[in-house]
Amino acid sequence: MRSPILRGTRSSRIATALAASASALLLTACGAVEDLGGSDDATALKKGDDITVGLLLPDKDTARFEAFDHPIFAKEVAALTHGKGKVDYANAEASQDKQSRQLREMVSRKVDIIVVDALDAKAIAPDVRKAKDAGIPVIAYDRLAQGPVDAYVSHDNELVGEVQARAIVEALGSKAATSKIVMMNGDPADPNTASFKAGALSELKGKVRIAEEYDTDKWSPAVAEANMKKAIRAVGLGEIAAVYSANDGMAGAVIDALKQAGATGIPPVTGQDANLDAVQRVVSGEQYMTVYKSFLDEATDAAQMAVYKVQGKDIQYDALAQDKVDSPTTRDIPATLVPVVALTRDNIKDTVIADGVYTVGQICTAKYAADCAAIGLT
């Protein structure tokens, strides 16, 4: 996949696109041009508010999907369609066969558009083709599915890896060059994994010693814990200076393995997704950081793109789809890429609390009250 360019603020990008589109409309009215370009086959649909949007998410182990992505997406679809639009939702529960079946069933039910977070980007491609053959547009969400997808909504995933790795290097400081770290990568079937890893390695190579490295099937915390136990045996508990963990579920498993091995102090461990338990671990100091990717922006953008695509609202759709990415099967896919933030003990108020993801009360339970007070989180 070609590394996408991170878009600017939503307001400035949309304003620019709206201005350009307005100019094109004016020229059309004067007979100067005949076509605005933008979306192709789906613009002919131009449906009203009574639409059905299919949403396919990959698993329930990643807390954000059920807690945030689905409800935020559904709320935005309802808002954009005056309460008339429906979301046909399904979760694959980490089964590729189940996700393929769910997508085919949505095609059979003749939903108007499908938004899919592919469990296996390559394996889902034939199902994406079936949807397209049936005249149903497909938007890849969070992970770039292969096949003829119409658009992609995610984050700058190489930047995610860079942010995680940079945090490790900064935490190790002058000891970085002689420090041994363990890399716990995500699922190889997820195209984001390669991007996270590439970004991380761009920051780690030449700065630390990567002692052990593992891929994690289906992002499974159980697999990550087993691999961490292998790493502890191979490297030595006291020799592991930091752990690059690609997401929060695995970070929790890594920390559990370190504790079980008798670690009296947890080395810096990274994460991603800002799960509630991960934010609490950051508060307590057990987890060094996590990457906060705005669920609100990503799910909202995906819902908007889906509705605008079905309703043929080219100006609004093109205003969101300002970037381009390539998959192994499709080039120049219109994309919107949401910025990411390194969440640490210092900026919890300015990130997940400010955005309404969690309240102080949710984070600062009795177990974490003292740690919260120590960082002024009350």
GIRAZI-V514253 format. One record per pair of residues at least 6 apart in sequence whose C-alpha atoms are under 7 Angstrom apart, sorted by the first residue. I is the first residue (numbers start at 1). J is the second residue. Records with the same first field share a line. If there is no record, write none. Layout:
I: J / J
This chain:
1: 325 / 326 / 327 / 328
2: 325 / 326
3: 325
4: 156 / 323 / 324 / 325
5: 323
6: 156 / 337 / 339
7: 323 / 337
13: 319
14: 319 / 320
17: 319
18: 315 / 319
21: 315
24: 36
27: 33
28: 34
38: 314 / 318
39: 314
42: 137 / 309 / 310 / 312
43: 309 / 310 / 311 / 312
44: 312
45: 310 / 311 / 312
46: 310 / 311 / 312
47: 310 / 311
48: 311
49: 81 / 82 / 84 / 85
50: 84 / 85
51: 85 / 86 / 112
52: 85 / 86 / 87 / 88 / 111 / 112
53: 86 / 87 / 88 / 111 / 112 / 113 / 114
54: 87 / 88 / 89 / 106 / 111 / 113 / 114 / 115
55: 87 / 88 / 89 / 90 / 114 / 115 / 116
56: 89 / 90 / 91 / 115 / 116 / 117
57: 65 / 90 / 91 / 92 / 116 / 117
58: 91 / 92 / 93 / 94 / 117 / 118 / 119
59: 91 / 92 / 93 / 94
60: 66 / 93
62: 249
63: 275
64: 275
68: 295
69: 295 / 299
72: 296 / 299 / 300
73: 299 / 300 / 303
74: 87
76: 300 / 303
77: 85 / 303 / 307
78: 84 / 85
90: 102
92: 98 / 99
94: 119 / 218
96: 119 / 120
100: 124 / 127
103: 127
104: 127
107: 131
112: 136 / 310
113: 136 / 137 / 138 / 306 / 310
114: 137 / 138 / 139
115: 138 / 139 / 140 / 141
116: 139 / 140 / 141
117: 140 / 141 / 142 / 143
118: 124 / 143 / 145
119: 190
120: 189 / 190
121: 144 / 145 / 146 / 189 / 190 / 191
122: 145 / 146
124: 145 / 146
125: 145 / 146 / 147
126: 147
128: 138 / 147 / 148 / 149
129: 147 / 148
131: 137
137: 150
138: 149 / 150
139: 149 / 150 / 151 / 152
140: 149 / 151 / 152 / 153
141: 152 / 153 / 154
142: 153 / 154
143: 154 / 190 / 191 / 192
144: 152 / 191 / 327
146: 327 / 328 / 329
147: 329 / 330
148: 330
150: 333
151: 333 / 334 / 335
152: 333 / 334 / 335 / 336
153: 298 / 302 / 335 / 336 / 337
154: 298 / 336 / 337 / 338
155: 337 / 338 / 339
156: 337 / 338 / 339
157: 192 / 195 / 196
158: 195 / 196 / 198 / 199
159: 199
160: 196 / 291 / 340
161: 196 / 197 / 199 / 200
162: 199 / 200 / 202 / 203
163: 342
164: 200 / 270
165: 200 / 203 / 204 / 244
166: 203
168: 242 / 268
169: 176
176: 207 / 208
177: 207 / 208 / 209
178: 208 / 209
179: 208 / 209 / 241
180: 208 / 209 / 210 / 211 / 239 / 240 / 241
181: 209 / 210 / 211 / 240 / 241 / 242 / 243
182: 210 / 211 / 212 / 213 / 242 / 243 / 244
183: 212 / 213 / 214 / 243 / 244 / 245
184: 213 / 214 / 215 / 244 / 245 / 246
185: 193 / 197 / 214 / 215 / 216 / 245 / 246
186: 193 / 215 / 216 / 219 / 246
187: 193 / 215 / 216 / 217 / 218 / 219
188: 215
211: 235
212: 231
214: 227
216: 223 / 224
217: 223
220: 250
221: 249 / 250 / 253
222: 253
224: 250 / 253 / 254
225: 253 / 254 / 257
228: 254 / 257
229: 257
241: 267
242: 267 / 268 / 269
243: 268 / 269 / 270
244: 269 / 270
245: 251 / 269 / 270 / 271
246: 271 / 272
247: 271 / 272 / 273
248: 271 / 272 / 273 / 274 / 275 / 278
251: 269 / 270 / 271
266: 286
268: 287 / 288
269: 287 / 288 / 289
270: 287 / 288 / 289 / 290
271: 289 / 290 / 291
272: 290 / 291 / 292
273: 290 / 291 / 292 / 293
274: 290 / 291 / 292
276: 363
280: 363
281: 287
282: 288 / 289 / 344 / 345
283: 345 / 371 / 372
284: 368 / 371
288: 344
289: 342 / 343 / 344
290: 342 / 343 / 344
291: 340 / 341 / 342 / 343
292: 340 / 341 / 342 / 343
293: 339 / 340 / 341
297: 338
298: 338
305: 317
308: 316 / 317
309: 317
320: 336
321: 334 / 335 / 336
322: 334 / 335 / 336
323: 334 / 335 / 336
324: 332 / 333 / 334 / 335
325: 331 / 332 / 333 / 334 / 335
326: 332 / 333
352: 358
353: 359 / 360
360: 377 / 378
364: 372
372: 378
